[in-house]
Amino acid sequence: MAIRLSEDKELVQEIREKLKENDGYCPCKIEKTEDTKCMCKEFREQETGECHCGLFIKEK
């Protein structure tokens, strides 16, 4: 399994800035819990595809 960043450089920059502003919590989630800390639990548990905010992509 491989995890890579999105190829959209503008999106990656924007999400990384939001992560810094949000103390590392996913900017797409309302709650700030360990489950929403980037890489969020939802993404860690999924088999393939991209995370909710589109920053990471998981491939087999």
N, CA, C and O atoms as a GROMACS GRO file, in nm:
protein
  240
    1MET      N    1   0.084  -0.118   0.000
    1MET     CA    2   0.000   0.000   0.000
    1MET      C    3   0.089   0.124   0.000
    1MET      O    4   0.192   0.128   0.067
    2ALA      N    5   0.048   0.224  -0.075
    2ALA     CA    6   0.123   0.349  -0.085
    2ALA      C    7   0.031   0.466  -0.052
    2ALA      O    8  -0.086   0.468  -0.090
    3ILE      N    9   0.087   0.562   0.020
    3ILE     CA   10   0.015   0.686   0.049
    3ILE      C   11   0.096   0.799  -0.013
    3ILE      O   12   0.216   0.810   0.008
    4ARG      N   13   0.027   0.883  -0.090
    4ARG     CA   14   0.096   0.995  -0.154
    4ARG      C   15   0.013   1.121  -0.138
    4ARG      O   16  -0.106   1.116  -0.106
    5LEU      N   17   0.078   1.235  -0.161
    5LEU     CA   18   0.008   1.363  -0.159
    5LEU      C   19  -0.067   1.383  -0.290
    5LEU      O   20  -0.031   1.325  -0.392
    6SER      N   21  -0.168   1.462  -0.286
    6SER     CA   22  -0.240   1.502  -0.406
    6SER      C   23  -0.144   1.570  -0.502
    6SER      O   24  -0.047   1.633  -0.460
    7GLU      N   25  -0.170   1.557  -0.629
    7GLU     CA   26  -0.086   1.624  -0.730
    7GLU      C   27  -0.123   1.771  -0.746
    7GLU      O   28  -0.051   1.846  -0.812
    8ASP      N   29  -0.233   1.814  -0.686
    8ASP     CA   30  -0.278   1.952  -0.692
    8ASP      C   31  -0.198   2.035  -0.590
    8ASP      O   32  -0.232   2.039  -0.472
    9LYS      N   33  -0.092   2.098  -0.637
    9LYS     CA   34   0.000   2.170  -0.548
    9LYS      C   35  -0.068   2.284  -0.471
    9LYS      O   36  -0.035   2.308  -0.355
   10GLU      N   37  -0.162   2.352  -0.533
   10GLU     CA   38  -0.233   2.460  -0.466
   10GLU      C   39  -0.317   2.405  -0.351
   10GLU      O   40  -0.320   2.463  -0.242
   11LEU      N   41  -0.386   2.293  -0.375
   11LEU     CA   42  -0.467   2.230  -0.271
   11LEU      C   43  -0.378   2.185  -0.155
   11LEU      O   44  -0.412   2.209  -0.039
   12VAL      N   45  -0.266   2.122  -0.186
   12VAL     CA   46  -0.174   2.075  -0.083
   12VAL      C   47  -0.126   2.192   0.002
   12VAL      O   48  -0.125   2.183   0.125
   13GLN      N   49  -0.088   2.301  -0.060
   13GLN     CA   50  -0.041   2.418   0.015
   13GLN      C   51  -0.153   2.474   0.103
   13GLN      O   52  -0.130   2.506   0.220
   14GLU      N   53  -0.273   2.485   0.049
   14GLU     CA   54  -0.386   2.539   0.124
   14GLU      C   55  -0.420   2.451   0.245
   14GLU      O   56  -0.439   2.502   0.355
   15ILE      N   57  -0.426   2.320   0.224
   15ILE     CA   58  -0.459   2.229   0.334
   15ILE      C   59  -0.349   2.231   0.440
   15ILE      O   60  -0.380   2.232   0.559
   16ARG      N   61  -0.223   2.233   0.400
   16ARG     CA   62  -0.113   2.238   0.497
   16ARG      C   63  -0.119   2.366   0.581
   16ARG      O   64  -0.093   2.362   0.701
   17GLU      N   65  -0.153   2.479   0.519
   17GLU     CA   66  -0.168   2.604   0.594
   17GLU      C   67  -0.282   2.593   0.695
   17GLU      O   68  -0.269   2.635   0.810
   18LYS      N   69  -0.393   2.534   0.651
   18LYS     CA   70  -0.508   2.516   0.741
   18LYS      C   71  -0.475   2.421   0.855
   18LYS      O   72  -0.519   2.441   0.968
   19LEU      N   73  -0.396   2.317   0.826
   19LEU     CA   74  -0.355   2.223   0.932
   19LEU      C   75  -0.272   2.296   1.037
   19LEU      O   76  -0.290   2.273   1.157
   20LYS      N   77  -0.182   2.382   0.995
   20LYS     CA   78  -0.101   2.460   1.090
   20LYS      C   79  -0.188   2.549   1.176
   20LYS      O   80  -0.170   2.557   1.297
   21GLU      N   81  -0.285   2.616   1.112
   21GLU     CA   82  -0.376   2.705   1.185
   21GLU      C   83  -0.465   2.628   1.282
   21GLU      O   84  -0.511   2.683   1.382
   22ASN      N   85  -0.489   2.501   1.251
   22ASN     CA   86  -0.584   2.420   1.327
   22ASN      C   87  -0.513   2.319   1.417
   22ASN      O   88  -0.572   2.219   1.457
   23ASP      N   89  -0.387   2.344   1.450
   23ASP     CA   90  -0.308   2.258   1.538
   23ASP      C   91  -0.300   2.113   1.491
   23ASP      O   92  -0.295   2.021   1.572
   24GLY      N   93  -0.300   2.093   1.359
   24GLY     CA   94  -0.285   1.958   1.304
   24GLY      C   95  -0.414   1.881   1.287
   24GLY      O   96  -0.412   1.767   1.241
   25TYR      N   97  -0.526   1.943   1.323
   25TYR     CA   98  -0.655   1.875   1.307
   25TYR      C   99  -0.709   1.902   1.167
   25TYR      O  100  -0.688   2.010   1.111
   26CYS      N  101  -0.778   1.805   1.113
   26CYS     CA  102  -0.834   1.816   0.979
   26CYS      C  103  -0.922   1.940   0.969
   26CYS      O  104  -1.014   1.957   1.049
   27PRO      N  105  -0.896   2.026   0.872
   27PRO     CA  106  -0.976   2.147   0.858
   27PRO      C  107  -1.117   2.118   0.807
   27PRO      O  108  -1.203   2.206   0.808
   28CYS      N  109  -1.141   1.996   0.762
   28CYS     CA  110  -1.273   1.958   0.708
   28CYS      C  111  -1.366   1.905   0.816
   28CYS      O  112  -1.484   1.881   0.791
   29LYS      N  113  -1.314   1.886   0.936
   29LYS     CA  114  -1.394   1.830   1.046
   29LYS      C  115  -1.420   1.937   1.150
   29LYS      O  116  -1.336   2.024   1.173
   30ILE      N  117  -1.536   1.931   1.212
   30ILE     CA  118  -1.573   2.029   1.314
   30ILE      C  119  -1.508   1.995   1.448
   30ILE      O  120  -1.454   2.083   1.515
   31GLU      N  121  -1.512   1.868   1.486
   31GLU     CA  122  -1.457   1.824   1.614
   31GLU      C  123  -1.305   1.819   1.612
   31GLU      O  124  -1.245   1.787   1.509
   32LYS      N  125  -1.244   1.850   1.724
   32LYS     CA  126  -1.099   1.835   1.739
   32LYS      C  127  -1.076   1.722   1.839
   32LYS      O  128  -1.075   1.743   1.960
   33THR      N  129  -1.059   1.602   1.784
   33THR     CA  130  -1.032   1.483   1.866
   33THR      C  131  -0.914   1.410   1.803
   33THR      O  132  -0.869   1.445   1.694
   34GLU      N  133  -0.864   1.309   1.873
   34GLU     CA  134  -0.754   1.230   1.816
   34GLU      C  135  -0.796   1.165   1.684
   34GLU      O  136  -0.712   1.141   1.598
   35ASP      N  137  -0.925   1.138   1.667
   35ASP     CA  138  -0.975   1.078   1.543
   35ASP      C  139  -0.970   1.175   1.425
   35ASP      O  140  -0.972   1.132   1.309
   36THR      N  141  -0.964   1.305   1.452
   36THR     CA  142  -0.962   1.403   1.344
   36THR      C  143  -0.825   1.469   1.328
   36THR      O  144  -0.810   1.563   1.250
   37LYS      N  145  -0.726   1.420   1.400
   37LYS     CA  146  -0.588   1.468   1.383
   37LYS      C  147  -0.536   1.410   1.251
   37LYS      O  148  -0.553   1.291   1.225
   38CYS      N  149  -0.472   1.492   1.170
   38CYS     CA  150  -0.424   1.449   1.038
   38CYS      C  151  -0.310   1.349   1.054
   38CYS      O  152  -0.219   1.375   1.133
   39MET      N  153  -0.309   1.245   0.989
   39MET     CA  154  -0.401   1.169   0.908
   39MET      C  155  -0.514   1.118   0.996
   39MET      O  156  -0.491   1.048   1.095
   40CYS      N  157  -0.634   1.153   0.960
   40CYS     CA  158  -0.749   1.121   1.044
   40CYS      C  159  -0.777   0.970   1.047
   40CYS      O  160  -0.733   0.895   0.960
   41LYS      N  161  -0.850   0.930   1.148
   41LYS     CA  162  -0.884   0.789   1.167
   41LYS      C  163  -0.959   0.735   1.045
   41LYS      O  164  -0.934   0.624   1.000
   42GLU      N  165  -1.051   0.814   0.992
   42GLU     CA  166  -1.129   0.773   0.875
   42GLU      C  167  -1.037   0.733   0.759
   42GLU      O  168  -1.058   0.630   0.695
   43PHE      N  169  -0.935   0.814   0.733
   43PHE     CA  170  -0.842   0.784   0.624
   43PHE      C  171  -0.755   0.664   0.658
   43PHE      O  172  -0.732   0.578   0.573
   44ARG      N  173  -0.706   0.658   0.779
   44ARG     CA  174  -0.620   0.546   0.819
   44ARG      C  175  -0.691   0.412   0.804
   44ARG      O  176  -0.628   0.312   0.771
   45GLU      N  177  -0.821   0.410   0.827
   45GLU     CA  178  -0.897   0.285   0.823
   45GLU      C  179  -0.949   0.249   0.684
   45GLU      O  180  -0.988   0.134   0.661
   46GLN      N  181  -0.950   0.342   0.591
   46GLN     CA  182  -1.001   0.309   0.458
   46GLN      C  183  -0.897   0.233   0.378
   46GLN      O  184  -0.777   0.250   0.398
   47GLU      N  185  -0.944   0.150   0.285
   47GLU     CA  186  -0.856   0.065   0.204
   47GLU      C  187  -0.781   0.145   0.098
   47GLU      O  188  -0.658   0.139   0.091
   48THR      N  189  -0.853   0.220   0.017
   48THR     CA  190  -0.795   0.300  -0.090
   48THR      C  191  -0.875   0.429  -0.105
   48THR      O  192  -0.982   0.444  -0.046
   49GLY      N  193  -0.823   0.521  -0.184
   49GLY     CA  194  -0.893   0.646  -0.212
   49GLY      C  195  -0.828   0.764  -0.142
   49GLY      O  196  -0.722   0.751  -0.081
   50GLU      N  197  -0.894   0.878  -0.152
   50GLU     CA  198  -0.835   0.998  -0.093
   50GLU      C  199  -0.903   1.032   0.039
   50GLU      O  200  -1.016   0.992   0.066
   51CYS      N  201  -0.830   1.108   0.120
   51CYS     CA  202  -0.887   1.151   0.247
   51CYS      C  203  -0.996   1.255   0.220
   51CYS      O  204  -1.011   1.304   0.108
   52HIS      N  205  -1.070   1.287   0.324
   52HIS     CA  206  -1.184   1.377   0.309
   52HIS      C  207  -1.147   1.511   0.248
   52HIS      O  208  -1.221   1.563   0.164
   53CYS      N  209  -1.034   1.568   0.288
   53CYS     CA  210  -0.996   1.700   0.238
   53CYS      C  211  -0.918   1.692   0.105
   53CYS      O  212  -0.895   1.794   0.041
   54GLY      N  213  -0.877   1.571   0.066
   54GLY     CA  214  -0.810   1.554  -0.062
   54GLY      C  215  -0.659   1.568  -0.056
   54GLY      O  216  -0.593   1.568  -0.161
   55LEU      N  217  -0.602   1.581   0.063
   55LEU     CA  218  -0.458   1.598   0.076
   55LEU      C  219  -0.382   1.469   0.044
   55LEU      O  220  -0.283   1.472  -0.029
   56PHE      N  221  -0.429   1.356   0.098
   56PHE     CA  222  -0.362   1.229   0.080
   56PHE      C  223  -0.443   1.134  -0.005
   56PHE      O  224  -0.566   1.139  -0.007
   57ILE      N  225  -0.372   1.045  -0.076
   57ILE     CA  226  -0.435   0.942  -0.159
   57ILE      C  227  -0.369   0.810  -0.123
   57ILE      O  228  -0.246   0.800  -0.118
   58LYS      N  229  -0.452   0.709  -0.098
   58LYS     CA  230  -0.403   0.576  -0.062
   58LYS      C  231  -0.428   0.482  -0.178
   58LYS      O  232  -0.539   0.474  -0.230
   59GLU      N  233  -0.322   0.410  -0.218
   59GLU     CA  234  -0.331   0.317  -0.332
   59GLU      C  235  -0.274   0.183  -0.291
   59GLU      O  236  -0.189   0.174  -0.202
   60LYS      N  237  -0.321   0.078  -0.358
   60LYS     CA  238  -0.268  -0.057  -0.332
   60LYS      C  239  -0.150  -0.081  -0.422
   60LYS      O  240  -0.090  -0.189  -0.417
   0.00000   0.00000   0.00000
